[in-house]
Amino acid sequence: MNKPVSFIENGQLRIPAATELGFDPAEMRRKYDFERDRRLREEGAAQYQDIEDDLHHYNDDPHITAPVERAPVTETIEVAILGGGFGGMLMAARLHEAGIRDFRIIERAGDFGGTWYWNRYPGAQCDVESYIYLPLLDETGYMPSLKYSFQPEILEHAQRIGNHFDLYSRAFFQTQVRELRWNDAAAHWKVTTDRGDVFHARQVVISSGSLNRPKLPGIPGIRDFKGHTFHTSRWDYAYTGGSSTGNLDKLRDKRVGIIGTGATAIQAIPHLGASAARLYVFQRTPSSVDERRNRPTDPEWFKSLKKGWQQERNDNFTKLLVGAAVEEDLVNDGWTELFKSLGELLDGSGASNLTDAELKLLGEIVDYQHDNRVRGRCDDIVKDAATAQALKHWYRPWCKRPCFNDEYLPTFNRPTVTLVDTSGKGVERLTEKGVVVDGVEYELDCLIFATGFEVSRATYTHQAELEIIGRNDVTLGEYWKNGMRTYHGLMSHGFPNLHHMGFTQTGYTPNFTYQLDKQAQHLAKVFADLKARCHVAIEPTLTAEEDYLALVMAPNAMTDYLASCTPGYYNAEGSAKANNDGFLQGHYPEGGLRFYEMLAEWRAKGDYAGLVIR
Ligand code: NDP
């Protein structure tokens, strides 16, 4: 643990000596750069293997027990919503509240839930506090059982929202949209599905998720392994036994391997470690794993909450994350702690005029202090010194999803669990029998891919698995081939009445449902207003789109930060294209809170500046 040190003296920045700090910042920066550089790959995101053709089964839905049989439907509707995860559901709920009932939700899965429908791996949990993550708690009156909910409770809540807002009667499950085609004369989208349905929709909202399509490592031999395999987002309980709470009893006599040590893997590994005869964890880059500190909800506290509490709590969280002043940190957890540390250091210090460069340096040192504490947990918990060392992360907190878990590190003290660290290189290849690292073959009965999801705006059509044909027969895939192009992150020139709910080019906050709800509320108000004014189409002008892009793509503090990061999907695997293609790049510069205020102000003016209205 680092002693508190003072960084400000007489209002000026003071960088303490390495002996006082307990580390040398320059040395630390060199170590981080070294760890990044040895992971950079020429091929960037192209290193991954698509799950196409004979690998397509990695994308199949293991949760559908009874395929739905139904006749094709032809309908004219006001809004078609693509995706039945929290985004699509919030959109539907907010339309319902705005008096628009003429909508359909089209979803590939067998039920609502999105991420939480697909990701049922053991230990799956949301690392954002349930009181702000689970949407519509005020409206449904539901009290989450824990501060951090596990997957079954989150999926159940999605179903609760479906029932509460009567969404099941307006949803088509096990149905995949194949094409969206704009009809300019009629001012509507023709939505066609793999079941022969045709919907003529005035507005289309796409909320198909940004982490929806599993990816595999592009290593030699990926098709050769003869044992059992699956991806974490399609967990095969028929093979492992047990459930999302663990007890994977069918693995008692199995040698299991897992590739990947990201946010998903660190939640699943404790359960695999507890059940498998042998577990090999193949690691390329360690995750930063801090304490979880979960706890049951106090019913008395929950009863005491007044209407509007959830919005207030969410605003408080979002404010803290952009460094705005709040009277109290209501969520008060690992996320807010990370954002607060720099502010707390400066508060009351008398430092009011530090330069950007000084603030940047201070931020870096504060991050190193934080990282040192988290790395210290490896030494405190993991008994084998070499394993503890290999489990330490060497990148700053926002380079990858920060993880919080109390069972992950102790799992490596089990005699049946082996960490196979690949020194940043990744696994070499697969054989019929198992996985090869540094020329050593690890024989396995089962290999689990915790290797994440396809994330690249440039392959939008591929990732969303549908073709979108706008005005003048231009496809969205073509239009975005050099990166996503939007106005407000929501619409694109040439694609009238088409709205994207999501993350990139909007205002950043780690609570994704907060963003989705704000976007849903915004769009519902816009649709209701357009309908009331008998307008049939809206579309951003090219100039408005260009101006907005210039704003969100301008280099900012985050651009530098991500360039210093170890590769991952946040920075397009560290590639030079990162500015266009990175998941975290291209965000509203003033942050999540201001972004939604800006949308509200824009809406309130009533002239829909930047849009052509018909
Ligand atoms: P990630 O993309 O974060 O992780 C993929 C993992 O696979 C990384 O450890 C990666 O290593 C590893 N990998 C890829 N290729 C190879 C290879 N050739 N050899 C060895 N290892 C390899 O996917 P996740 O599913 O873990 O997480 C995706 C996102 O889902 C998270 O970032 C988070 O946003 C979300 N999530 C959220 C949770 C929550 O609590 N809310 C829980 C779980 C996930 P490397 O790092 O070197 O690329």
Boltz pocket constraint, residues with backbone or C-beta under 6 A from the ligand:
constraints:
  - pocket:
      binder: B
      contacts: [[A, 39], [A, 125], [A, 126], [A, 127], [A, 128], [A, 211], [A, 217], [A, 218], [A, 219], [A, 259], [A, 260], [A, 261], [A, 262], [A, 263], [A, 264], [A, 265], [A, 267], [A, 282], [A, 283], [A, 284], [A, 285], [A, 401], [A, 424], [A, 425], [A, 426], [A, 427], [A, 450], [A, 451], [A, 452], [A, 453], [A, 567], [A, 568], [A, 569]]
      max_distance: 6.0
